[in-house]
Amino acid sequence: MRTVKPKWIGLTLAGLGATFHLVTVVRVVLGQTQPHALWSLNFPQTATLIISATVIGGFLIGYILGLLWNRAVGWPVKYRTLAAAALVLLVAAGGGVFALFLRPIEVQITRIEPDAAVQVFGLGTVEARVTSKVGFKVAGILADLRADVGDMVTKGAVLARLDDREQTARIARMKAAREQAEASRERANASLERALANYGNAKAINERRQALLETKITSVEAAQTAKAVEDTTRAEVNVAKGDILVSNATINDVKAQQQQEAVVLDFHTLLAPYDALVTARQRERGTALAAGEPVFTLIDPQSVWVLAYIDESKSGEIKVGNPADIVLRSLPRQIFHGRVARIEPEGDRVNEERRVQVAFDQLPPDYHIGEQAEVYITTVRLAQAILVPAPAITGVHHNRGTAWTLEDGRLQRRDVTLGHRLLDGRYEVTGGIPAGAAVVSRLTSGLRIGRAATVAGR
C-alpha cells in the first residue's frame, strides 16, 4: 500500500462539495430551482453558509482520512482489516445519518376556513346617550320625594314637590282680584244702561223743545237747556262704555296673572320628562333649593349603549351597522349582541383612539352605568379564507411576507400577499400560493426547500 498526501485529499473533497453547491447556485440564479433556506436566512446568505460549511467539512474529513490511510499502511494485515471494517461502519453510520436527515418531515398545514369573522377589539364603558339632571324651575323648600335611586319612572310621574303654601295663597289672591274686577265690570254695565236711558230721555225732550221753538211756544233758553242736557247724557254714555272697556282689560290682566301663578304652582311639582331610570338623588326633604338646582339624575334605558375606544390603526373598516359582541365585566360568561350605532367624528388625539358607540340589540336585565365592557366588532366575514398563524410567516412588511408551503409532497418557500389579521394573530393569505399547495402553519427545525414532507396526523 502506498501513502497519500492528506492535504490533497482534503482539498479534493472540499472542491467536489463546493462545485456541487456552485452548480446549485447557478440553477437558482437561472430560475431552474428554488434556493435553500435555513432558519430566517434567505438566499444568498444561506448559499454562502452552506458552501463555507461544505468546504471546511470536506477538507477536514479528507485530511483526517488521509492521515488514517498513511497510518494504516504500516499496520499488519489483521489491523488493516479491522481499520477497513471500522471505516465501513463509519461510512454506514454517515449514510444512516444522511438518510435520517433526508427522510420526509412531518408538518402541520392550514385548512381553508369557511365564514371566518374579522373582528376589531375595543374596551369601553356602559353609558346612556340621554342623561338628564332634573330640578325645579323655581326656588323653594323640598317638601316631598317620590322616587329613589334604581326606580323606574314613567313619563309624567311625580318625582318631588316643593312647599307650595305661599304660591297657593297668591292664586287665592288672584282669584279674589278677578272676582272684584268682574264686579266692577257689572257695575260699569249698569252705569251704561242708566246713561243710555238718560240719554234717550234727554234726546226726546230736546227734540220736543226744538219743535216748540219753531212755533214760538217755548223760549230759546229752554230749547238750549234741553240741547245741553242731551249732550251731557251722550257724554255720560261714552264714559260708561269706557268704564266697561277698562273693566274688561282689568279682568284680562287678572286672568293672565292668575294663569301665570297657576303655572308657577305647577313648577312646584317635578315630573318625569320621559320613561326613565333614576341613577342618582342629589337632595333630601327639607333642603332649600335654588332655581334649577338638580334633584335627580335620570337616564333613558332605550339609549343605553357601550362607548368603546378603538385603536385608530384598526378602526378604518368599522361602519355604522356592523354587528358586535359585547362582554360585560360583571358577566364574563355571557355575550350580548349589538350593532355600531355611531362613530364619533372626533378621535382621541392623545391615545390615538376612535370613539365608537355600540347599541345593544336587547338590553341586559341588569346593567350598570360606567361598567367596563369588551367590544368585538365584526367588520368583514370571509367566505373562504386561508388563515395562517403569525409565527409561521416571516419578513412581514406592507402586507407581504414569506411562508413555507407543501407542494406535491415537497417543501417550498413562497412570497405571499397578506390580507386581514384576526384577533387570534392569524393572517389571511390572499395571494402567492399555487393551486393545490398548502401553507405550513407551524415552523419546526429541518425545514428545507425541496425536502419531502408529509402532513402530521395522516
GUPA-930636 format. One record per residue (C-alpha): x, y, z; residue number from 1. Coordinates in steps of 0.05 Angstrom, whole numbers. Example, Ala and Ser with C-alpha at 12.3 -4.5 7.8 and 13.67 -1.06 7.14 Angstrom:
246  -90  156  1
273  -21  143  2
//
This chain:
0  0  0  1
25  70  -18  2
18  132  26  3
-22  193  5  4
-19  268  18  5
-76  284  67  6
-77  357  46  7
-92  339  -27  8
-147  290  -5  9
-179  346  37  10
-174  397  -20  11
-204  346  -69  12
-265  333  -25  13
-274  407  -10  14
-270  423  -84  15
-322  370  -102  16
-371  396  -49  17
-361  468  -70  18
-371  451  -143  19
-436  415  -128  20
-465  474  -89  21
-440  526  -140  22
-477  488  -194  23
-540  492  -150  24
-529  568  -141  25
-525  576  -217  26
-590  538  -225  27
-623  583  -173  28
-599  645  -209  29
-627  617  -275  30
-693  603  -241  31
-689  528  -251  32
-697  512  -176  33
-715  544  -110  34
-660  566  -62  35
-649  531  4  36
-666  567  68  37
-640  558  139  38
-678  588  197  39
-694  660  180  40
-637  667  129  41
-652  677  55  42
-613  670  -9  43
-554  686  -17  44
-537  684  58  45
-558  611  60  46
-516  593  -1  47
-454  626  29  48
-464  589  95  49
-475  521  61  50
-415  528  14  51
-369  550  70  52
-391  492  115  53
-382  442  57  54
-312  467  40  55
-289  466  112  56
-322  400  128  57
-297  366  64  58
-226  389  75  59
-225  365  148  60
-256  297  130  61
-207  287  72  62
-148  307  113  63
-167  260  171  64
-179  202  123  65
-111  215  90  66
-76  213  158  67
-112  149  177  68
-93  117  109  69
-20  133  119  70
-20  104  189  71
-54  40  165  72
0  28  111  73
49  1  162  74
-1  -39  201  75
-6  -115  198  76
-60  -145  155  77
-102  -161  215  78
-103  -88  238  79
-114  -63  168  80
-175  -108  163  81
-202  -80  229  82
-190  -9  204  83
-226  -24  139  84
-285  -52  177  85
-286  10  223  86
-285  54  161  87
-343  15  131  88
-382  23  195  89
-365  97  196  90
-389  105  125  91
-452  65  141  92
-465  109  202  93
-456  172  160  94
-503  143  108  95
-553  129  163  96
-548  199  189  97
-553  226  119  98
-615  183  105  99
-645  207  171  100
-635  279  151  101
-667  267  83  102
-727  229  109  103
-796  261  99  104
-811  310  155  105
-880  317  186  106
-911  386  182  107
-976  418  203  108
-1015  455  149  109
-1072  504  148  110
-1141  487  123  111
-1188  532  84  112
-1234  561  138  113
-1306  579  118  114
-1343  641  143  115
-1286  670  183  116
-1302  733  222  117
-1253  791  220  118
-1263  829  285  119
-1237  892  319  120
-1229  895  394  121
-1241  954  439  122
-1251  970  512  123
-1306  1016  535  124
-1358  1031  587  125
-1434  1026  591  126
-1463  1095  581  127
-1530  1128  567  128
-1538  1174  508  129
-1597  1210  541  130
-1578  1233  612  131
-1617  1288  648  132
-1605  1325  713  133
-1675  1348  732  134
-1695  1400  783  135
-1747  1454  798  136
-1751  1517  756  137
-1767  1558  818  138
-1734  1563  886  139
-1766  1533  948  140
-1764  1482  1004  141
-1764  1409  983  142
-1826  1381  1017  143
-1837  1312  985  144
-1795  1260  948  145
-1830  1205  909  146
-1770  1169  875  147
-1703  1139  895  148
-1642  1111  861  149
-1657  1049  818  150
-1731  1066  809  151
-1762  1061  740  152
-1809  1120  730  153
-1859  1132  674  154
-1867  1197  635  155
-1907  1247  676  156
-1898  1212  742  157
-1889  1257  803  158
-1817  1256  827  159
-1818  1310  881  160
-1856  1371  907  161
-1838  1439  937  162
-1875  1472  994  163
-1930  1509  955  164
-1969  1544  1010  165
-1944  1613  993  166
-1959  1602  919  167
-2028  1575  935  168
-2042  1639  974  169
-2021  1680  913  170
-2070  1642  870  171
-2126  1654  921  172
-2110  1728  920  173
-2112  1729  844  174
-2179  1695  847  175
-2206  1749  893  176
-2178  1803  848  177
-2212  1771  788  178
-2279  1769  824  179
-2270  1843  843  180
-2255  1861  770  181
-2316  1823  746  182
-2360  1860  798  183
-2332  1926  772  184
-2350  1906  702  185
-2422  1891  724  186
-2425  1959  756  187
-2399  1991  692  188
-2453  1954  652  189
-2507  1981  699  190
-2479  2052  693  191
-2481  2045  617  192
-2554  2023  619  193
-2572  2083  663  194
-2533  2130  618  195
-2568  2103  557  196
-2636  2113  590  197
-2618  2185  610  198
-2592  2199  541  199
-2656  2172  508  200
-2700  2215  552  201
-2657  2278  543  202
-2657  2268  468  203
-2733  2263  465  204
-2742  2326  508  205
-2693  2364  465  206
-2729  2344  402  207
-2795  2370  431  208
-2764  2435  455  209
-2734  2448  386  210
-2802  2436  353  211
-2837  2483  402  212
-2783  2535  390  213
-2801  2537  316  214
-2875  2553  334  215
-2853  2605  385  216
-2888  2567  441  217
-2824  2558  483  218
-2766  2603  497  219
-2697  2600  466  220
-2666  2589  535  221
-2709  2526  547  222
-2690  2498  480  223
-2616  2509  492  224
-2621  2478  560  225
-2653  2416  531  226
-2597  2411  478  227
-2543  2417  532  228
-2576  2361  574  229
-2577  2316  513  230
-2502  2328  500  231
-2487  2315  573  232
-2523  2249  574  233
-2489  2228  510  234
-2421  2241  542  235
-2443  2200  603  236
-2458  2142  555  237
-2387  2146  526  238
-2357  2148  596  239
-2397  2086  616  240
-2373  2049  554  241
-2301  2068  571  242
-2311  2042  641  243
-2333  1975  612  244
-2270  1972  568  245
-2227  1987  629  246
-2262  1933  669  247
-2253  1882  613  248
-2179  1899  608  249
-2172  1892  684  250
-2206  1824  682  251
-2159  1801  625  252
-2099  1824  664  253
-2122  1788  727  254
-2135  1725  686  255
-2065  1728  657  256
-2035  1737  726  257
-2078  1680  752  258
-2053  1635  696  259
-1981  1655  710  260
-1988  1640  783  261
-2020  1573  766  262
-1961  1557  721  263
-1913  1576  777  264
-1953  1529  823  265
-1943  1474  772  266
-1869  1488  776  267
-1872  1466  849  268
-1884  1395  824  269
-1826  1358  790  270
-1850  1308  736  271
-1811  1255  698  272
-1797  1281  627  273
-1796  1211  597  274
-1795  1137  617  275
-1731  1136  657  276
-1686  1102  707  277
-1665  1142  768  278
-1590  1137  775  279
-1578  1190  828  280
-1616  1231  880  281
-1577  1293  898  282
-1623  1326  951  283
-1666  1304  1010  284
-1730  1331  1043  285
-1725  1399  1077  286
-1669  1424  1032  287
-1675  1496  1009  288
-1666  1494  933  289
-1645  1547  885  290
-1678  1552  818  291
-1651  1500  770  292
-1613  1461  824  293
-1613  1387  805  294
-1651  1338  849  295
-1649  1274  807  296
-1606  1245  752  297
-1646  1205  701  298
-1627  1163  640  299
-1668  1136  583  300
-1659  1060  584  301
-1672  1057  510  302
-1610  1099  498  303
-1561  1055  537  304
-1500  1034  496  305
-1426  1020  503  306
-1377  1075  488  307
-1317  1037  461  308
-1247  1062  446  309
-1217  1031  384  310
-1144  1036  362  311
-1142  1083  302  312
-1098  1034  263  313
-1153  981  267  314
-1215  1025  261  315
-1214  1040  187  316
-1263  987  166  317
-1315  999  221  318
-1381  1024  194  319
-1448  1041  226  320
-1490  978  228  321
-1432  929  237  322
-1452  872  284  323
-1415  869  351  324
-1408  823  411  325
-1408  855  480  326
-1380  824  543  327
-1394  860  609  328
-1342  855  663  329
-1393  832  714  330
-1419  777  667  331
-1356  750  633  332
-1390  685  611  333
-1447  719  574  334
-1444  751  505  335
-1493  806  487  336
-1504  823  414  337
-1508  893  387  338
-1491  939  329  339
-1449  1000  316  340
-1496  1059  326  341
-1449  1118  318  342
-1376  1133  301  343
-1356  1199  331  344
-1322  1245  280  345
-1271  1269  331  346
-1220  1220  359  347
-1175  1219  420  348
-1112  1257  400  349
-1071  1233  460  350
-1087  1159  459  351
-1098  1156  384  352
-1165  1121  391  353
-1232  1129  358  354
-1297  1132  398  355
-1349  1083  375  356
-1419  1075  406  357
-1447  1004  404  358
-1521  995  418  359
-1550  932  449  360
-1598  890  407  361
-1631  872  473  362
-1614  909  537  363
-1585  866  593  364
-1634  857  650  365
-1583  882  700  366
-1536  936  674  367
-1495  990  709  368
-1475  1056  680  369
-1400  1063  678  370
-1386  988  679  371
-1327  965  637  372
-1344  925  575  373
-1305  889  520  374
-1330  900  449  375
-1315  856  389  376
-1338  889  324  377
-1344  845  263  378
-1321  886  203  379
-1317  831  150  380
-1337  758  142  381
-1292  717  97  382
-1330  664  59  383
-1267  621  45  384
-1201  640  76  385
-1131  613  85  386
-1112  634  156  387
-1040  626  177  388
-1012  639  247  389
-966  699  251  390
-905  659  275  391
-909  618  211  392
-898  679  167  393
-831  714  166  394
-810  781  139  395
-878  813  146  396
-878  883  116  397
-931  923  80  398
-980  865  75  399
-928  818  47  400
-887  762  78  401
-855  694  66  402
-887  627  83  403
-869  553  76  404
-914  512  31  405
-924  439  18  406
-929  427  -57  407
-934  356  -86  408
-902  328  -23  409
-843  377  -24  410
-828  438  17  411
-822  507  -16  412
-817  579  7  413
-865  629  -24  414
-873  704  -21  415
-946  714  -2  416
-995  772  -1  417
-1030  783  65  418
-1100  810  78  419
-1137  818  143  420
-1107  799  210  421
-1153  765  261  422
-1154  777  335  423
-1121  710  348  424
-1060  732  309  425
-1074  694  244  426
-1063  727  177  427
-1108  719  116  428
-1065  697  57  429
-1094  727  -6  430
-1042  711  -58  431
-976  677  -76  432
-999  605  -62  433
-1000  559  -123  434
-1062  517  -136  435
-1062  453  -96  436
-1010  478  -46  437
-1019  482  29  438
-987  531  77  439
-946  505  135  440
-977  530  199  441
-920  515  247  442
-845  525  236  443
-801  468  260  444
-728  450  253  445
-709  414  190  446
-749  455  141  447
-711  458  75  448
-733  474  4  449
-744  411  -35  450
-746  365  25  451
-801  313  26  452
-855  325  76  453
-920  293  99  454
-979  322  136  455
-979  308  210  456
-1034  261  232  457
-1043  226  166  458
//
